[in-house]
Amino acid sequence: MKKSLIAILVIVGIVAILFFWYTGVYNNIVTEEETVTAQWGNVENQYQRRADLIPNLVATVKGYATHEQSTLDAVISARAKATQMTVDPTNMTPEKLQEFQAAQGQLSQALGRLMMITENYPELKANENFLSLQTQLEGTENRIATERTRFNDVAKVFNTLIRKFPNNVVAGIGGFVAKPYFQAEEGSKTAPKVEF
């Protein structure tokens, strides 16, 4: 009788230890996944900030550069496409993130062309409204880069957590999958050619 009571207590103790261990690991994974989700929100917030600045920038340029309509249309079109593309941070795949990056990259390229045409309009370059918008846009681009780096950092912590043993067992049972990283855009490793 005493041996069976001890055996039952040992089994209950082992089950309790496993339960508390599983709960602790699971909750830690959930916490880290929420950190990734929150950081994704910060990334999206900066992209939204950029998208909100663009109509004002386009309107300012339009007043000076009326015959640059194709460039202005390209910026507006790229902005529309970039703002329509959404990624669910809880179900993020490398393919979805790559599509998102591609849409944002097209917007960046269109903005780059817009900034290049301003070189032909000295009165536009001197316009206070344009200079303010340009400064805000440059600051936003820096914020985007910072938030993307932070996203990669928290995704790395999460991905490492769910890949380590025995956490990977809990992650597999809980359906947690690795989060993709932001990567350099195609051609960004090649330095631009400067000619004088």
C-alpha positions as a Markdown table, in Angstrom:
| # | Residue | x | y | z |
|---|---|---|---|---|
| 1 | Met | 0.0 | 0.0 | 0.0 |
| 2 | Lys | 2.8 | 2.4 | 1.0 |
| 3 | Lys | 4.7 | 1.6 | -2.2 |
| 4 | Ser | 1.7 | 2.2 | -4.5 |
| 5 | Leu | 1.1 | 5.6 | -2.7 |
| 6 | Ile | 4.7 | 6.6 | -3.2 |
| 7 | Ala | 4.5 | 5.5 | -6.9 |
| 8 | Ile | 1.3 | 7.6 | -7.4 |
| 9 | Leu | 2.9 | 10.6 | -5.7 |
| 10 | Val | 6.0 | 10.2 | -7.9 |
| 11 | Ile | 3.8 | 10.0 | -11.1 |
| 12 | Val | 1.7 | 13.0 | -10.0 |
| 13 | Gly | 4.9 | 14.9 | -9.2 |
| 14 | Ile | 6.4 | 14.1 | -12.6 |
| 15 | Val | 3.2 | 15.1 | -14.4 |
| 16 | Ala | 3.1 | 18.3 | -12.4 |
| 17 | Ile | 6.7 | 19.1 | -13.2 |
| 18 | Leu | 6.1 | 18.4 | -16.9 |
| 19 | Phe | 2.9 | 20.5 | -16.9 |
| 20 | Phe | 4.7 | 23.5 | -15.3 |
| 21 | Trp | 7.7 | 23.1 | -17.6 |
| 22 | Tyr | 5.4 | 22.9 | -20.7 |
| 23 | Thr | 3.4 | 25.9 | -19.5 |
| 24 | Gly | 6.5 | 27.9 | -18.9 |
| 25 | Val | 8.0 | 27.2 | -22.3 |
| 26 | Tyr | 4.7 | 27.7 | -24.1 |
| 27 | Asn | 4.2 | 31.1 | -22.4 |
| 28 | Asn | 7.7 | 32.1 | -23.2 |
| 29 | Ile | 7.2 | 31.3 | -26.9 |
| 30 | Val | 3.9 | 33.2 | -26.9 |
| 31 | Thr | 5.6 | 36.2 | -25.3 |
| 32 | Glu | 8.4 | 36.2 | -27.9 |
| 33 | Glu | 5.8 | 35.8 | -30.7 |
| 34 | Glu | 3.9 | 38.8 | -29.4 |
| 35 | Thr | 7.2 | 40.7 | -29.4 |
| 36 | Val | 7.6 | 39.9 | -33.1 |
| 37 | Thr | 4.0 | 40.9 | -33.8 |
| 38 | Ala | 4.4 | 44.2 | -31.9 |
| 39 | Gln | 7.6 | 45.0 | -33.8 |
| 40 | Trp | 5.9 | 44.2 | -37.1 |
| 41 | Gly | 3.4 | 46.8 | -36.1 |
| 42 | Asn | 6.2 | 49.3 | -35.7 |
| 43 | Val | 7.5 | 48.4 | -39.2 |
| 44 | Glu | 4.0 | 48.9 | -40.7 |
| 45 | Asn | 3.6 | 52.2 | -38.8 |
| 46 | Gln | 6.7 | 53.6 | -40.4 |
| 47 | Tyr | 5.6 | 52.4 | -43.9 |
| 48 | Gln | 2.2 | 54.1 | -43.2 |
| 49 | Arg | 4.0 | 57.3 | -42.2 |
| 50 | Arg | 5.8 | 57.3 | -45.5 |
| 51 | Ala | 2.6 | 56.6 | -47.4 |
| 52 | Asp | 0.9 | 59.5 | -45.6 |
| 53 | Leu | 3.7 | 61.9 | -46.6 |
| 54 | Ile | 3.6 | 61.0 | -50.3 |
| 55 | Pro | 0.4 | 62.7 | -51.3 |
| 56 | Asn | 1.6 | 66.0 | -49.9 |
| 57 | Leu | 5.0 | 65.6 | -51.6 |
| 58 | Val | 3.4 | 64.7 | -54.9 |
| 59 | Ala | 1.0 | 67.7 | -54.7 |
| 60 | Thr | 4.0 | 70.1 | -53.9 |
| 61 | Val | 6.0 | 68.7 | -56.9 |
| 62 | Lys | 3.0 | 68.8 | -59.2 |
| 63 | Gly | 2.7 | 72.5 | -58.8 |
| 64 | Tyr | 6.2 | 73.0 | -60.2 |
| 65 | Ala | 6.7 | 70.0 | -62.5 |
| 66 | Thr | 3.5 | 69.7 | -64.4 |
| 67 | His | 5.1 | 67.9 | -67.4 |
| 68 | Glu | 6.5 | 65.2 | -65.2 |
| 69 | Gln | 3.1 | 63.5 | -64.9 |
| 70 | Ser | 4.3 | 60.0 | -65.7 |
| 71 | Thr | 6.7 | 60.1 | -62.7 |
| 72 | Leu | 4.0 | 61.5 | -60.4 |
| 73 | Asp | 1.5 | 58.8 | -61.6 |
| 74 | Ala | 4.2 | 56.1 | -61.0 |
| 75 | Val | 4.6 | 57.3 | -57.4 |
| 76 | Ile | 0.8 | 57.4 | -56.8 |
| 77 | Ser | 0.4 | 53.9 | -58.3 |
| 78 | Ala | 3.3 | 52.5 | -56.3 |
| 79 | Arg | 1.9 | 54.0 | -53.1 |
| 80 | Ala | -1.5 | 52.5 | -53.8 |
| 81 | Lys | 0.0 | 49.1 | -54.4 |
| 82 | Ala | 2.2 | 49.3 | -51.3 |
| 83 | Thr | -0.6 | 50.3 | -49.0 |
| 84 | Gln | -2.9 | 47.5 | -50.3 |
| 85 | Met | -0.3 | 44.9 | -49.5 |
| 86 | Thr | -0.7 | 43.6 | -46.0 |
| 87 | Val | 1.0 | 40.8 | -44.1 |
| 88 | Asp | -0.5 | 39.0 | -41.1 |
| 89 | Pro | 2.4 | 38.9 | -38.5 |
| 90 | Thr | 1.0 | 35.7 | -36.9 |
| 91 | Asn | 1.0 | 33.9 | -40.2 |
| 92 | Met | 3.9 | 35.5 | -41.9 |
| 93 | Thr | 5.7 | 33.4 | -44.6 |
| 94 | Pro | 8.9 | 34.3 | -46.5 |
| 95 | Glu | 6.9 | 34.5 | -49.7 |
| 96 | Lys | 4.4 | 37.0 | -48.2 |
| 97 | Leu | 7.2 | 39.1 | -46.7 |
| 98 | Gln | 9.0 | 39.1 | -50.1 |
| 99 | Glu | 5.8 | 40.3 | -51.8 |
| 100 | Phe | 5.5 | 43.0 | -49.2 |
| 101 | Gln | 9.1 | 44.0 | -49.7 |
| 102 | Ala | 8.7 | 44.1 | -53.4 |
| 103 | Ala | 5.7 | 46.5 | -53.2 |
| 104 | Gln | 7.6 | 48.7 | -50.8 |
| 105 | Gly | 10.7 | 48.5 | -53.0 |
| 106 | Gln | 8.7 | 49.7 | -56.0 |
| 107 | Leu | 7.5 | 52.6 | -54.0 |
| 108 | Ser | 11.1 | 53.5 | -52.9 |
| 109 | Gln | 12.2 | 53.4 | -56.5 |
| 110 | Ala | 9.3 | 55.6 | -57.6 |
| 111 | Leu | 10.2 | 58.1 | -54.8 |
| 112 | Gly | 13.8 | 58.0 | -55.9 |
| 113 | Arg | 12.8 | 59.0 | -59.5 |
| 114 | Leu | 10.6 | 61.7 | -58.0 |
| 115 | Met | 13.5 | 63.1 | -56.0 |
| 116 | Met | 15.7 | 63.0 | -59.1 |
| 117 | Ile | 13.4 | 65.1 | -61.2 |
| 118 | Thr | 13.4 | 67.9 | -58.6 |
| 119 | Glu | 17.0 | 68.6 | -59.6 |
| 120 | Asn | 15.6 | 70.1 | -62.8 |
| 121 | Tyr | 13.5 | 72.6 | -60.8 |
| 122 | Pro | 15.6 | 75.0 | -58.7 |
| 123 | Glu | 12.5 | 76.9 | -57.5 |
| 124 | Leu | 11.0 | 73.6 | -56.2 |
| 125 | Lys | 14.3 | 72.7 | -54.4 |
| 126 | Ala | 14.0 | 76.1 | -52.6 |
| 127 | Asn | 10.4 | 75.7 | -51.6 |
| 128 | Glu | 10.1 | 75.4 | -47.8 |
| 129 | Asn | 7.1 | 73.0 | -48.0 |
| 130 | Phe | 9.1 | 70.7 | -50.3 |
| 131 | Leu | 12.2 | 70.9 | -48.2 |
| 132 | Ser | 10.2 | 70.0 | -45.1 |
| 133 | Leu | 8.5 | 67.1 | -46.8 |
| 134 | Gln | 11.8 | 65.9 | -48.2 |
| 135 | Thr | 13.4 | 66.0 | -44.7 |
| 136 | Gln | 10.4 | 64.2 | -43.2 |
| 137 | Leu | 10.6 | 61.5 | -45.9 |
| 138 | Glu | 14.3 | 61.0 | -45.4 |
| 139 | Gly | 13.8 | 60.7 | -41.6 |
| 140 | Thr | 11.0 | 58.2 | -42.3 |
| 141 | Glu | 13.2 | 56.1 | -44.5 |
| 142 | Asn | 15.8 | 56.0 | -41.7 |
| 143 | Arg | 13.1 | 54.9 | -39.3 |
| 144 | Ile | 11.9 | 52.2 | -41.6 |
| 145 | Ala | 15.4 | 50.8 | -41.8 |
| 146 | Thr | 15.7 | 50.9 | -38.0 |
| 147 | Glu | 12.4 | 49.2 | -37.4 |
| 148 | Arg | 13.2 | 46.5 | -40.0 |
| 149 | Thr | 16.5 | 45.8 | -38.2 |
| 150 | Arg | 14.7 | 45.6 | -34.9 |
| 151 | Phe | 12.1 | 43.3 | -36.4 |
| 152 | Asn | 14.9 | 41.0 | -37.6 |
| 153 | Asp | 16.4 | 41.1 | -34.1 |
| 154 | Val | 13.2 | 40.0 | -32.4 |
| 155 | Ala | 12.5 | 37.5 | -35.1 |
| 156 | Lys | 15.9 | 36.0 | -34.5 |
| 157 | Val | 15.2 | 35.6 | -30.8 |
| 158 | Phe | 11.9 | 34.0 | -31.5 |
| 159 | Asn | 13.3 | 31.7 | -34.2 |
| 160 | Thr | 16.2 | 30.6 | -31.9 |
| 161 | Leu | 13.8 | 30.0 | -29.0 |
| 162 | Ile | 11.5 | 27.7 | -31.0 |
| 163 | Arg | 14.4 | 25.8 | -32.7 |
| 164 | Lys | 16.2 | 24.9 | -29.4 |
| 165 | Phe | 15.6 | 21.5 | -27.8 |
| 166 | Pro | 13.3 | 20.9 | -25.9 |
| 167 | Asn | 11.5 | 24.1 | -26.8 |
| 168 | Asn | 11.1 | 22.8 | -30.4 |
| 169 | Val | 8.9 | 20.0 | -29.1 |
| 170 | Val | 6.5 | 22.5 | -27.4 |
| 171 | Ala | 6.7 | 24.8 | -30.5 |
| 172 | Gly | 5.8 | 21.9 | -32.8 |
| 173 | Ile | 2.8 | 20.9 | -30.6 |
| 174 | Gly | 1.7 | 24.6 | -30.3 |
| 175 | Gly | 2.0 | 25.1 | -34.1 |
| 176 | Phe | 4.6 | 27.9 | -33.8 |
| 177 | Val | 6.7 | 28.5 | -37.0 |
| 178 | Ala | 9.8 | 30.5 | -37.7 |
| 179 | Lys | 9.3 | 34.1 | -38.8 |
| 180 | Pro | 11.0 | 35.3 | -42.0 |
| 181 | Tyr | 13.6 | 38.1 | -42.0 |
| 182 | Phe | 13.8 | 41.3 | -44.0 |
| 183 | Gln | 16.5 | 40.9 | -46.6 |
| 184 | Ala | 18.4 | 43.2 | -48.9 |
| 185 | Glu | 16.5 | 44.0 | -52.1 |
| 186 | Glu | 17.7 | 42.6 | -55.4 |
| 187 | Gly | 20.7 | 44.6 | -56.7 |
| 188 | Ser | 21.4 | 46.4 | -53.5 |
| 189 | Lys | 24.7 | 44.7 | -53.1 |
| 190 | Thr | 26.0 | 46.3 | -56.3 |
| 191 | Ala | 27.3 | 49.8 | -55.8 |
| 192 | Pro | 25.7 | 52.4 | -58.0 |
| 193 | Lys | 27.8 | 53.7 | -60.9 |
| 194 | Val | 28.8 | 57.3 | -60.5 |
| 195 | Glu | 29.7 | 59.3 | -63.6 |
| 196 | Phe | 30.7 | 62.8 | -64.0 |
